[in-house]
């Protein structure tokens, strides 16, 4: 299974069919394959060799789509960079991956000066924009124009294809190693169930650096369907794109769906073409789902659950079960059943499978599960122990095999579909000299699902306020990870017998009255 093969197949079977459409710039599959091949050739000409990491820091575009296929075509490994990070985090991802090439668009070129001198391995920077390349950078279009086509060099199978970084529970982001097999298997596991086919027109509204959109990227390409792309999610831009391009497949996190279907002008747009909407990354509030079904009655909604380490999908709730009445009702609160060729079970602390409807840790295995964590063998061994991916999510499985996510084993907060690991935020807060003790938890939020909340004890009560803490965090971590609220304690935070802060105790007042500890 080679990533290059799905582009070659698309060009072979649908040469004149639409491949990508972005800001009025479109190309068919024959043109797309040619540009990918020439970009790969250009990357080889500047020294990219087998296994070299090539990073990209950019908003969504047709060039981002080309990047995902040109890098493996050249034998390299793609490293998509989260655009919402702070400069110190850009540096960590680039240095940790030992990326030799960085592609960067006009949105982030101005910030490059803040961290370029800290990059240890990046030798070449490629400007991904329409204007002239800034001094010291190569031109993306110039690289393509000056190159001929080449045969693909990817070996496929278990060869490393991409590094997708995800937050670390120790405060350190870790690179998830995904092979050609991992990515292509998972795209095929979800394609048929969620509306991807040769006639499909998919909208890239979710960020292209995120693996959720990545799964859709490989699915739509595998099917030789069409892609329309907007630079980033914005409700009106999304509504216009769906209407004007007759989009029939989309993948959105619940927060995006919420903002779209509840937009005051939503009834002014024709959304009748939209037939399939996959959602994941966080649970869908029932009120939002009801509104979405009302606003887009023609659409089938599919709940997918997984994580980056799973390539990313483990389970899927079919649209037929997304009902509250009738013989198929009763499963709407679940995350569905294992996708084809994936096994799921619920285990206790000793990895013994527990009886149905008993809460434990969700574990899974299949050809979509990662190769491991980049340069972190001990963490890899722990997460993949006994041949199963340990998700760190607490859940239960009913008698029909439907999985229900009920809590998190790991201290992770999902806010607006983005994973925020409490340790990363706590590490930033602890950099403040006035902080003695802190704990970061997720608390319910109507719009974002959860919001990041910090509980802090100071060296001297009143020496800093909420605004000062939040401002301090903005210097260290990405905006979406920063606390949105802060409370202060004068007494030591509650500890377990092992000396760990009892976050479950701290969460209780905020989650009282909620059915489960995720929103």
C-alpha positions as CSV (number, residue, x, y, z in Angstrom):
1,X,0.0,0.0,0.0
2,X,1.7,3.1,-1.3
3,X,0.3,6.7,-0.9
4,X,1.6,7.5,-4.4
5,X,-0.6,4.7,-5.8
6,X,-3.9,6.4,-5.0
7,X,-2.9,9.5,-6.9
8,X,-1.8,7.4,-9.9
9,X,-5.0,5.5,-9.8
10,X,-7.1,8.7,-9.6
11,X,-5.2,10.1,-12.7
12,X,-5.7,6.8,-14.5
13,X,-9.4,6.4,-13.9
14,X,-10.6,10.0,-13.6
15,X,-8.0,12.1,-15.5
16,X,-10.4,14.9,-16.4
17,X,-12.3,14.8,-13.1
18,X,-12.0,17.6,-10.6
19,X,-9.2,17.0,-8.1
20,X,-9.0,20.2,-6.2
21,X,-10.6,23.6,-6.1
22,X,-9.2,26.5,-4.0
23,X,-10.0,30.2,-4.2
24,X,-11.0,29.9,-7.9
25,X,-7.9,27.8,-8.7
26,X,-8.8,24.3,-9.9
27,X,-7.1,21.3,-11.5
28,X,-8.1,17.9,-12.7
29,X,-6.5,14.6,-11.6
30,X,-4.1,14.4,-14.5
31,X,-2.8,17.9,-13.7
32,X,-2.7,17.2,-10.0
33,X,-0.6,14.0,-10.5
34,X,1.8,15.9,-12.7
35,X,2.3,18.7,-10.2
36,X,2.8,16.2,-7.4
37,X,5.4,14.3,-9.4
38,X,7.2,17.5,-10.3
39,X,7.1,18.8,-6.7
40,X,8.6,15.5,-5.6
41,X,11.3,15.9,-8.2
42,X,11.9,19.4,-7.0
43,X,12.3,18.2,-3.4
44,X,14.8,15.6,-4.5
45,X,16.8,18.3,-6.3
46,X,17.2,20.3,-3.1
47,X,18.5,17.3,-1.2
48,X,15.5,15.4,0.2
49,X,16.4,11.8,0.6
50,X,14.6,8.6,1.6
51,X,13.1,9.1,5.1
52,X,13.9,12.8,5.4
53,X,11.2,14.8,7.3
54,X,9.5,17.6,5.4
55,X,7.4,19.9,7.5
56,X,4.6,22.3,6.5
57,X,3.3,25.4,8.4
58,X,0.3,26.7,6.5
59,X,-3.4,27.3,6.4
60,X,-5.5,25.0,4.1
61,X,-4.8,25.2,0.4
62,X,-4.5,23.1,-2.8
63,X,-0.8,23.2,-2.2
64,X,-1.2,21.6,1.2
65,X,-3.1,18.8,-0.6
66,X,-0.2,18.4,-3.1
67,X,2.3,18.4,-0.2
68,X,0.7,15.3,1.4
69,X,1.4,13.3,-1.8
70,X,4.6,14.9,-3.1
71,X,6.6,14.2,0.1
72,X,6.1,10.4,0.1
73,X,6.4,10.4,-3.7
74,X,9.9,11.7,-3.1
75,X,10.5,9.1,-0.4
76,X,10.2,11.6,2.4
77,X,8.0,11.8,5.6
78,X,5.5,14.6,6.0
79,X,5.3,16.6,9.3
80,X,2.2,18.8,9.3
81,X,2.5,21.6,11.9
82,X,-0.4,22.8,14.0
83,X,-1.0,26.4,13.0
84,X,-2.3,27.3,16.5
85,X,0.9,26.7,18.3
86,X,3.2,29.3,19.9
87,X,6.7,29.8,18.5
88,X,8.4,27.7,21.2
89,X,6.1,24.8,20.2
90,X,6.9,25.2,16.5
91,X,10.6,24.9,17.4
92,X,10.1,21.8,19.4
93,X,8.1,20.0,16.7
94,X,10.7,20.9,14.0
95,X,13.7,20.1,16.0
96,X,12.3,16.9,17.6
97,X,11.4,15.6,14.1
98,X,14.8,16.7,12.7
99,X,12.9,18.2,9.8
100,X,15.3,19.3,7.0
101,X,12.8,21.3,4.9
102,X,10.0,23.6,6.0
103,X,7.2,24.8,3.7
104,X,5.6,28.0,5.0
105,X,2.8,30.2,3.7
106,X,2.3,34.0,3.8
107,X,0.3,33.7,7.0
108,X,3.3,32.5,9.0
109,X,6.3,34.0,7.2
110,X,6.2,37.1,9.3
111,X,6.5,35.0,12.5
112,X,9.5,33.0,11.1
113,X,12.0,35.6,12.4
114,X,10.9,34.9,16.0
115,X,12.1,31.3,15.9
116,X,14.2,30.6,12.8
117,X,17.5,31.0,14.6
118,X,16.4,28.2,17.0
119,X,15.9,25.6,14.3
120,X,18.6,23.0,14.5
121,X,18.0,20.8,11.4
122,X,16.0,22.9,8.9
123,X,18.3,23.6,5.9
124,X,15.8,24.8,3.4
125,X,12.6,26.9,3.6
126,X,10.1,26.9,0.8
127,X,7.7,29.8,0.4
128,X,4.2,28.5,-0.3
129,X,2.6,31.7,-1.7
130,X,1.6,33.4,-4.9
131,X,4.0,36.3,-4.8
132,X,7.8,36.4,-5.0
133,X,9.6,34.3,-2.4
134,X,11.2,36.3,0.5
135,X,14.9,36.5,0.6
136,X,16.5,33.2,1.7
137,X,13.5,31.1,0.7
138,X,12.8,29.0,-2.4
139,X,9.6,29.4,-4.4
140,X,7.1,26.6,-4.3
141,X,5.9,27.3,-7.8
142,X,9.4,27.8,-9.0
143,X,10.4,24.4,-7.6
144,X,7.6,22.7,-9.6
145,X,8.2,24.7,-12.8
146,X,11.9,23.9,-12.9
147,X,11.4,20.1,-12.4
148,X,10.4,17.2,-14.6
149,X,8.2,14.3,-13.6
150,X,9.7,11.3,-11.8
151,X,8.6,7.8,-10.8
152,X,7.5,7.6,-7.1
153,X,10.1,6.4,-4.6
154,X,7.8,5.4,-1.8
155,X,8.0,1.8,-0.8
156,X,4.7,1.7,1.0
157,X,3.5,-0.8,3.5
158,X,5.1,-0.4,6.9
159,X,7.4,2.4,5.6
160,X,7.0,5.6,7.7
161,X,4.8,8.1,5.9
162,X,4.0,10.8,8.4
163,X,4.7,12.2,11.8
164,X,1.6,13.7,13.4
165,X,2.4,15.4,16.7
166,X,0.0,15.2,19.6
167,X,0.2,16.7,23.1
168,X,2.1,14.8,25.7
169,X,0.8,13.9,29.1
170,X,4.3,14.8,30.5
171,X,4.0,18.2,28.8
172,X,6.1,17.2,25.8
173,X,4.5,16.8,22.4
174,X,5.1,13.4,20.9
175,X,5.4,12.4,17.2
176,X,3.0,9.6,16.2
177,X,4.6,7.5,13.5
178,X,2.1,6.5,10.9
179,X,2.9,4.2,8.0
180,X,1.5,4.1,4.5
181,X,-0.5,1.1,5.6
182,X,-1.8,2.8,8.7
183,X,-3.1,5.8,6.7
184,X,-4.5,4.0,3.7
185,X,-6.2,1.2,5.6
186,X,-7.9,3.7,7.9
187,X,-9.1,5.8,5.0
188,X,-10.7,2.7,3.4
189,X,-12.2,1.6,6.7
190,X,-14.3,4.8,6.8
191,X,-14.8,5.7,3.2
192,X,-17.7,3.5,2.3
193,X,-19.6,4.2,5.5
194,X,-19.3,8.0,5.3
195,X,-20.1,8.8,1.7
196,X,-16.6,8.9,0.0
197,X,-16.9,7.7,-3.5
198,X,-15.9,8.7,-7.1
199,X,-18.8,11.1,-7.3
200,X,-18.2,12.7,-3.9
201,X,-17.2,16.3,-3.5
202,X,-15.5,16.8,-0.1
203,X,-15.0,20.1,1.7
204,X,-11.7,20.7,3.6
205,X,-13.0,23.0,6.3
206,X,-11.2,21.4,9.2
207,X,-7.5,22.2,9.5
208,X,-5.4,20.1,7.1
209,X,-2.7,19.7,9.7
210,X,-5.1,17.6,11.8
211,X,-5.3,13.9,11.1
212,X,-9.1,13.9,11.2
213,X,-9.0,15.9,8.0
214,X,-6.0,13.8,6.9
215,X,-8.2,10.6,7.0
216,X,-10.7,12.4,4.7
217,X,-7.8,13.6,2.5
218,X,-6.7,10.0,1.8
219,X,-10.3,8.7,1.6
220,X,-11.4,11.2,-1.1
221,X,-8.1,10.6,-3.1
222,X,-8.5,6.9,-2.8
223,X,-11.9,7.2,-4.4
224,X,-10.8,9.8,-7.1
225,X,-13.4,12.2,-5.8
226,X,-13.2,16.0,-5.7
227,X,-11.9,18.4,-3.0
228,X,-12.9,21.9,-2.4
229,X,-10.8,23.8,0.1
230,X,-11.2,26.9,2.3
231,X,-8.2,28.4,4.1
232,X,-9.7,27.8,7.6
233,X,-13.1,27.2,9.2
234,X,-15.4,30.1,9.4
235,X,-19.2,29.6,9.4
236,X,-20.2,31.8,6.5
237,X,-17.2,30.7,4.4
238,X,-18.3,27.1,5.1
239,X,-21.9,27.8,4.2
240,X,-20.9,29.5,0.9
241,X,-18.5,26.7,0.0
242,X,-21.2,24.0,0.5
243,X,-23.7,26.0,-1.5
244,X,-21.5,27.1,-4.4
245,X,-19.6,23.9,-4.8
246,X,-22.5,21.5,-4.2
247,X,-20.5,19.8,-1.4
248,X,-22.0,16.4,-0.4
249,X,-19.4,15.2,2.1
250,X,-17.8,17.1,5.1
251,X,-16.0,16.3,8.2
252,X,-16.4,18.8,11.1
253,X,-15.9,18.8,14.8
254,X,-19.1,19.4,16.9
255,X,-18.0,23.0,17.7
256,X,-17.9,23.8,14.0
257,X,-21.3,22.1,13.4
258,X,-22.7,24.1,16.3
259,X,-21.4,27.4,14.9
260,X,-22.6,26.6,11.4
261,X,-26.1,25.4,12.0
262,X,-26.8,28.1,14.6
263,X,-25.5,30.9,12.5
264,X,-28.3,33.6,12.3
265,X,-28.1,33.6,8.4
266,X,-28.0,29.8,7.9
267,X,-31.4,29.7,6.3
268,X,-30.2,32.0,3.5
269,X,-27.9,29.2,2.1
270,X,-28.8,26.2,0.1
271,X,-27.4,23.2,1.9
272,X,-29.4,20.5,0.1
273,X,-26.4,19.0,-1.6
274,X,-24.8,17.9,1.7
275,X,-25.5,14.2,2.2
276,X,-22.9,13.0,4.6
277,X,-21.3,14.7,7.6
278,X,-18.7,12.9,9.8
279,X,-18.0,14.4,13.2
280,X,-15.5,13.5,15.9
281,X,-12.7,14.8,18.1
282,X,-15.3,15.5,20.9
283,X,-18.8,14.4,21.8
284,X,-21.8,16.0,20.0
285,X,-24.2,17.8,22.4
286,X,-27.7,16.4,21.7
287,X,-29.2,19.8,21.2
288,X,-26.6,20.6,18.5
289,X,-27.4,17.3,16.7
290,X,-31.1,18.0,16.8
291,X,-30.5,21.4,15.3
292,X,-28.2,20.0,12.6
293,X,-30.7,17.4,11.6
294,X,-33.3,20.1,11.4
295,X,-31.2,22.5,9.4
296,X,-29.7,19.9,7.1
297,X,-32.4,17.2,6.9
298,X,-30.9,15.6,3.8
299,X,-27.6,14.8,5.6
300,X,-26.6,11.6,7.3
301,X,-24.5,12.2,10.4
302,X,-21.7,9.8,11.3
303,X,-20.0,9.8,14.7
304,X,-16.4,8.7,14.5
305,X,-14.2,8.0,17.5
306,X,-10.5,7.4,17.8
307,X,-7.2,9.2,18.2
308,X,-4.1,10.1,16.2
309,X,-2.4,6.9,17.3
310,X,-5.2,4.9,15.6
311,X,-4.7,6.6,12.2
312,X,-7.2,8.0,13.6
313,X,-10.6,6.1,13.6
314,X,-11.4,3.1,15.8
315,X,-15.2,3.2,15.9
316,X,-18.1,4.6,13.9
317,X,-21.7,5.1,14.7
318,X,-23.8,4.5,11.5
319,X,-26.2,7.3,10.6
320,X,-29.1,4.8,10.9
321,X,-28.5,4.7,14.6
322,X,-28.4,8.5,14.9
323,X,-32.1,8.5,15.9
324,X,-34.1,8.8,19.1
325,X,-37.2,6.9,18.0
326,X,-37.9,3.6,16.2
327,X,-36.4,0.1,16.3
328,X,-32.8,1.4,15.7
329,X,-32.9,4.0,18.6
330,X,-31.0,3.7,21.8
331,X,-27.4,4.0,20.6
332,X,-27.3,7.7,19.8
333,X,-25.1,8.4,22.9
334,X,-22.5,5.8,21.8
335,X,-19.4,6.2,19.7
336,X,-20.5,3.3,17.6
337,X,-18.9,-0.1,16.8
338,X,-15.4,-1.0,15.7
339,X,-14.7,-0.1,12.0
340,X,-13.9,-3.1,9.8
341,X,-10.7,-5.0,10.6
342,X,-10.4,-3.3,14.0
343,X,-10.8,-5.1,17.3
344,X,-12.0,-3.2,20.4
345,X,-12.2,-4.3,24.0
346,X,-12.6,-2.8,27.4
347,X,-9.9,-3.8,30.0
348,X,-9.1,-3.2,33.6
349,X,-5.8,-2.0,35.1
350,X,-4.3,-5.4,34.5
351,X,-5.4,-5.5,30.9
352,X,-8.0,-8.2,31.6
353,X,-11.2,-7.8,29.5
354,X,-14.1,-6.7,31.7
355,X,-17.8,-7.8,31.4
356,X,-20.1,-5.9,29.1
357,X,-21.4,-2.5,30.4
358,X,-18.4,-2.4,32.9
359,X,-16.3,0.7,32.7
360,X,-12.6,0.3,31.9
361,X,-10.0,1.5,29.4
362,X,-10.8,1.3,25.7
363,X,-8.1,-0.6,23.8
364,X,-7.9,-1.5,20.1
365,X,-5.8,-3.2,17.5
366,X,-5.7,-3.3,13.7
367,X,-3.5,-2.3,10.7
368,X,-4.5,1.3,11.3
369,X,-2.7,1.5,14.7
370,X,0.5,3.5,14.7
371,X,4.1,2.2,14.4
372,X,4.9,4.0,17.7
373,X,6.1,7.3,19.0
374,X,9.1,9.0,17.4
375,X,12.2,8.4,19.4
376,X,10.2,7.4,22.5
377,X,10.5,3.6,22.8
378,X,9.5,3.4,26.4
379,X,6.3,5.3,25.8
380,X,5.6,3.3,22.7
381,X,6.0,0.0,24.7
382,X,3.6,1.3,27.4
383,X,1.0,2.5,24.9
384,X,1.1,-0.6,22.7
385,X,1.6,-3.2,25.4
386,X,0.4,-6.7,24.8
387,X,-0.2,-5.8,21.2
388,X,-3.1,-3.4,21.9
389,X,-3.3,0.4,21.6
390,X,-4.2,1.7,25.0
391,X,-6.2,4.8,24.3
392,X,-6.2,6.3,27.8
393,X,-10.0,6.8,27.4
394,X,-12.4,5.2,29.9
395,X,-15.5,3.6,28.4
396,X,-17.8,0.7,28.3
397,X,-19.2,-1.7,25.7
398,X,-22.8,-2.8,25.6
399,X,-24.1,-6.2,24.7
400,X,-24.3,-5.2,21.0
401,X,-20.7,-4.1,20.8
402,X,-21.4,-0.4,20.9
403,X,-18.7,1.7,22.7
404,X,-19.6,4.5,25.1
405,X,-16.9,7.0,26.1
406,X,-17.6,7.9,29.7
407,X,-14.4,9.5,31.0
408,X,-10.7,9.9,30.4
409,X,-7.9,8.0,32.0
410,X,-5.4,10.5,30.7
411,X,-5.8,14.1,31.9
412,X,-6.9,15.5,28.6
413,X,-9.3,18.3,27.9
414,X,-11.1,18.5,24.5
415,X,-12.1,22.1,23.8
416,X,-13.6,22.9,20.4
417,X,-12.2,19.6,19.0
418,X,-8.6,20.4,20.0
419,X,-6.8,18.2,22.5
420,X,-5.3,20.0,25.5
421,X,-3.2,18.1,27.9
422,X,-3.3,19.5,31.4
423,X,0.4,18.8,32.0
424,X,1.4,21.2,29.2
425,X,-0.7,24.0,30.7
426,X,0.5,23.2,34.2
427,X,4.1,23.4,33.0
428,X,3.5,26.8,31.6
429,X,1.8,28.1,34.8
430,X,4.6,26.7,37.0
431,X,7.0,29.1,35.1
432,X,5.4,31.9,37.1
433,X,7.4,32.6,40.3
434,X,4.2,33.3,42.3
435,X,2.7,29.8,41.7
436,X,3.3,27.2,44.4
437,X,0.8,24.6,43.2
438,X,-1.6,24.2,40.3
439,X,-4.0,21.8,38.7
440,X,-5.6,22.2,35.3
441,X,-8.9,20.6,34.5
442,X,-11.7,20.7,31.9
443,X,-15.0,22.2,33.0
444,X,-18.2,22.3,31.0
445,X,-18.7,25.0,28.4
446,X,-21.8,25.4,26.3
447,X,-20.0,26.4,23.1
448,X,-16.6,24.6,23.2
449,X,-17.7,21.5,25.0
450,X,-15.1,22.0,27.7
451,X,-12.9,24.9,28.7
452,X,-9.5,24.9,30.3
453,X,-9.7,25.9,34.0
454,X,-6.7,26.4,36.3
455,X,-6.8,26.0,40.1
456,X,-3.8,27.7,41.7
457,X,-2.2,28.2,45.1
458,X,0.1,31.2,45.3
459,X,3.2,32.0,47.4
460,X,1.2,35.0,48.6
461,X,-2.5,35.2,48.3
462,X,-3.6,38.0,45.9
463,X,-0.1,38.6,44.5
464,X,-1.4,37.9,40.9
465,X,-4.9,37.7,39.5
466,X,-6.7,35.7,36.8
467,X,-5.7,38.1,34.0
468,X,-2.1,37.9,34.9
469,X,-2.0,34.1,34.9
470,X,-3.7,33.9,31.5
471,X,-1.4,36.5,30.0
472,X,1.6,34.6,31.4
473,X,0.4,31.4,29.7
474,X,0.1,33.1,26.3
475,X,3.9,33.6,26.4
476,X,4.5,29.9,26.7
477,X,1.8,27.9,24.9
478,X,-0.8,28.2,22.1
479,X,-3.8,30.3,22.7
480,X,-6.3,27.4,22.6
481,X,-4.4,25.7,25.4
482,X,-4.4,28.7,27.7
483,X,-6.8,28.8,30.7
484,X,-10.1,30.6,30.1
485,X,-10.7,30.8,33.8
486,X,-8.7,30.6,37.0
487,X,-9.6,30.0,40.6
488,X,-7.3,30.5,43.6
489,X,-7.0,28.3,46.7
490,X,-5.3,29.2,50.0
491,X,-5.1,25.6,51.3
492,X,-2.9,22.9,49.7
493,X,-4.7,21.0,46.9
494,X,-6.0,17.5,47.8
495,X,-3.4,14.7,47.3
496,X,-3.6,11.0,46.9
497,X,-1.5,8.6,48.9
498,X,1.0,8.6,46.1
499,X,1.3,12.4,46.4
500,X,-0.6,13.1,43.2
501,X,-3.2,15.9,43.1
502,X,-6.7,14.5,43.1
503,X,-8.1,16.0,40.0
504,X,-11.3,14.0,40.3
505,X,-12.0,15.7,43.5
506,X,-11.3,19.1,42.0
507,X,-13.6,18.3,39.0
508,X,-16.6,17.2,41.1
509,X,-18.1,20.7,41.8
510,X,-18.0,21.7,38.1
511,X,-19.4,18.4,36.8
512,X,-22.2,18.0,39.4
513,X,-25.4,17.1,37.6
514,X,-23.7,16.0,34.4
515,X,-24.2,12.4,33.2
516,X,-20.5,11.9,32.4
517,X,-17.2,13.8,32.9
518,X,-16.9,14.8,29.2
519,X,-19.2,17.4,27.7
